[in-house]
């Protein structure tokens, strides 16, 4: 028993010596933490939704929404990204298929939205690893959002 405890302690000590502290800490952090937490996700969401709403290809999806409705959409996006990246938020909105049914979102719409999201992530200097993880998480929603290829 004493020998296994000694070996475990030795293994821990070697790990601490051989693995730089920043690497060990980064491996333990969720994507939410590595992105900068709630305020960073909210800032990215604000920029991204602003790009969508002002883009001629997407402005049609925002017509008729009150300021309050747009704020609610924004909060749902923040909560969903927060939750999907391992943060403490709880998404309480409708499922993506129901929320986007009847909008006629195409594969081209999706691809352009991803381009805008990448532009936002680049603007905020999101590191490649985190950007790819976030895009992978978001890509899982495509099947429920896109109605026509």
C-alpha positions in Angstrom: 0.0 0.0 0.0 2.8 2.4 1.0 4.6 1.6 -2.3 1.6 2.4 -4.5 1.1 5.7 -2.6 4.7 6.6 -3.1 4.5 5.7 -6.8 1.3 7.8 -7.2 3.0 10.8 -5.5 6.1 10.3 -7.7 3.9 10.2 -10.8 2.1 13.4 -9.8 5.4 15.1 -9.1 6.7 14.1 -12.5 3.6 15.4 -14.2 3.9 18.7 -12.5 7.5 19.0 -13.6 7.1 17.8 -17.1 3.8 19.4 -18.1 3.9 23.2 -18.2 1.3 24.7 -15.8 -0.5 26.5 -18.6 -1.0 23.3 -20.6 -2.3 21.4 -17.6 -4.7 24.2 -16.7 -5.9 24.6 -20.3 -6.6 20.9 -20.6 -8.8 21.1 -17.5 -10.8 24.1 -18.7 -14.1 23.9 -20.5 -14.5 25.5 -23.9 -16.7 28.1 -22.1 -13.8 29.0 -19.8 -11.2 29.1 -22.7 -13.5 31.4 -24.7 -13.5 33.8 -21.8 -16.8 33.0 -20.1 -20.2 34.6 -20.3 -19.2 38.2 -21.2 -17.0 37.0 -24.1 -19.8 34.8 -25.4 -22.2 37.6 -25.1 -19.9 40.0 -27.0 -19.4 37.5 -29.8 -23.2 36.9 -30.0 -23.9 40.6 -30.2 -21.4 41.1 -33.0 -22.6 38.0 -34.9 -26.3 38.8 -34.6 -25.5 42.4 -35.7 -23.9 41.1 -38.8 -26.8 38.7 -39.5 -29.4 41.5 -39.0 -27.6 43.9 -41.3 -26.7 41.5 -44.0 -29.1 41.7 -47.0 -29.2 37.9 -47.2 -30.5 37.6 -43.6 -32.3 40.8 -42.9 -35.6 39.1 -44.1 -35.4 36.9 -41.1 -35.5 39.8 -38.7 -38.2 41.9 -40.3 -41.3 42.2 -38.1 -39.5 41.4 -34.8 -39.9 44.0 -32.1 -36.8 45.2 -30.2 -37.9 43.0 -27.3 -38.2 39.9 -29.6 -34.7 40.6 -31.0 -33.4 40.8 -27.4 -35.0 37.5 -26.6 -33.4 35.9 -29.7 -30.1 37.3 -28.6 -30.4 35.9 -25.1 -31.4 32.5 -26.4 -28.3 32.4 -28.6 -26.1 33.5 -25.7 -27.6 30.8 -23.4 -27.3 28.1 -26.0 -23.7 28.9 -26.8 -22.9 29.1 -23.1 -24.5 25.7 -22.4 -23.0 24.0 -25.5 -19.5 25.1 -24.5 -19.8 23.8 -20.9 -20.9 27.0 -19.2 -23.4 27.3 -16.4 -26.3 28.6 -18.5 -29.5 26.8 -19.3 -31.1 27.1 -22.7 -34.8 27.4 -22.3 -35.8 28.1 -26.0 -37.5 25.8 -28.4 -35.5 23.1 -30.2 -33.8 24.3 -33.4 -36.1 22.4 -35.8 -39.2 24.1 -34.3 -37.6 27.5 -33.9 -36.5 27.6 -37.6 -39.4 25.7 -39.2 -41.0 27.5 -42.2 -38.1 30.0 -42.5 -36.9 28.3 -45.6 -33.2 28.5 -44.6 -31.0 27.1 -47.3 -27.6 25.5 -47.4 -26.3 28.7 -48.9 -27.8 30.7 -46.0 -26.1 28.4 -43.5 -22.7 28.6 -45.3 -22.9 32.4 -45.3 -23.9 32.6 -41.7 -20.9 30.4 -40.8 -18.6 32.8 -42.8 -20.0 35.7 -40.7 -19.5 33.7 -37.5 -15.9 33.0 -38.5 -15.4 36.7 -39.2 -16.7 37.5 -35.7 -14.5 34.9 -34.1 -11.5 36.3 -36.0 -12.4 39.8 -35.0 -12.3 38.7 -31.3 -9.1 36.8 -31.9 -10.5 33.5 -30.8 -7.6 31.0 -31.0 -7.8 28.3 -33.7 -8.5 25.4 -31.3 -11.4 27.1 -29.6 -12.8 28.4 -32.9 -12.8 24.9 -34.4 -14.4 23.4 -31.3 -17.1 26.1 -31.3 -17.8 25.6 -35.1 -18.0 21.9 -34.6 -20.6 22.3 -31.8 -22.6 24.7 -34.0 -22.4 22.5 -37.1 -24.4 19.9 -35.2 -27.4 22.2 -35.5 -27.3 22.4 -39.3 -29.6 19.4 -39.8 -32.3 21.0 -37.7 -32.0 24.6 -39.1 -31.5 24.1 -42.9 -34.7 23.2 -44.7 -33.5 23.2 -48.3 -30.0 22.5 -49.6 
